[in-house]
């Protein structure tokens, strides 16, 4: 097994060196700018924790020297996919997978300190037992995702700065599961020992990351001040700088899309991470100095169909539901011809694994066209000659979804299908996913994750993020076999086969076009190139390397 060691060399020779005291509060409309923090209690297994908890470190993170400010091999936009060759150390300086017994050894960084938090803990150094406590406490949560860490027999500390995960079987996705993923941001034992109510209180939040959470105003902002005790540095043009290079970050929570655009145009925002195409040309005219970068969204859009009950337990009905929708027309109208028809389960970003639409079976390709007459035939074959009626749940939080539902309703009417729209705010919408109250149709975005995670969470039996309630013993066996395969080429072929199986044979959902989105930032934002994530929806190390040219901002009249 290979050894992975943290790299320590300059990000890029192209970066502009900051002044002696760069500073500045970075105002951001983040990729999730319309959503407040879901909860501050990571024991709730909250997917958004890495995005909001800028005070939290992991064992591993993505190495930005491979990003657009360096070798440009990785744009660091992917939601939760860091290739192993782009890993670098976070709390762990180095790590190694070893045999006899099978284990992963992490050598922890020395001189990393927990932030002091009144009533919770004093400042102290991070030790191996802290890592163990985090994973054991998280696994004991009633929100634990089934099988997520079951490949680990136990964690052991070997001194204060070495922690070992002993495995009962190899897991080809271990980096995502315990290194840099969604639920492995390390929190201290003192915090874990608090009551649920106390953990949910942002005032008790603490960590080792580049920022400290200092203010939360729901529906308006989350304020993070620089952690002057942060351990990390960056090197620019041969000079080493302590991080963060700024005074802090403000997440601007803006529920109205147009208001977020106005805030960017006026200079209130330094960075806007999620702009739809409808606003780009206007911004280029009214704020021509802005820098832009575009990319495919990191979530697949689809209607999850309840495969566990009639009428959608019949694959012919599910095929009909796809044939009835004119997906190319949605792409041309709502997405201005941008985006992608097929970008889920596997993302087009994963070139070595993604199967283009034109290479799939004819039956699969047909589902991405528009054939309401064939849809009627399939419905009749399945026992629904007079069509059918179903409820569709949709979140009011997503403009694309809200714009789309009227088109979907019209397309389904053409095929004899009546669709009743049930619009919910995000909290209610999310709480009903996989609940007994989830409707037969559930219009959602689901994160691309990484090849293993997207197949697991969306299609493996009884998984938390499987809103289609899809269950298939054959598929489950295929996935588990691939997970334990150590030959990367064989493993990749298995993954491709599973992705194609879901699209061609299983059809648990109605595929819908994936949006293109835009990131914009002002010229006074330095050492930034549109990066979004160095782990699972984790931006903190990216923000920490940004500095604001205050003089330039003033010269530009802002």
Helices and strands as residue ranges (DSSP letters): E 3-5, E 25-29, G 42-44, H 49-52, E 60-62, G 64-66, G 84-86, E 87-89, E 92-98, E 103-108, E 113-114, E 124-125, H 128-139, E 152-157, E 162-167, H 174-174, I 175-179, H 189-192, H 196-199, G 202-204, E 211-217, E 221-226, E 233-236, E 239-242, E 248-252, H 257-265, E 271-275, G 277-279, H 280-286, E 291-296, E 299-305, H 315-323, H 327-334, G 357-359, H 362-366, H 372-381, E 388-395, H 399-414, E 417-424, H 426-431, E 441-447, H 451-459, H 473-483, H 488-501, I 502-506, E 509-512, E 516-521, E 525-526, H 540-544, E 547-548, H 550-555
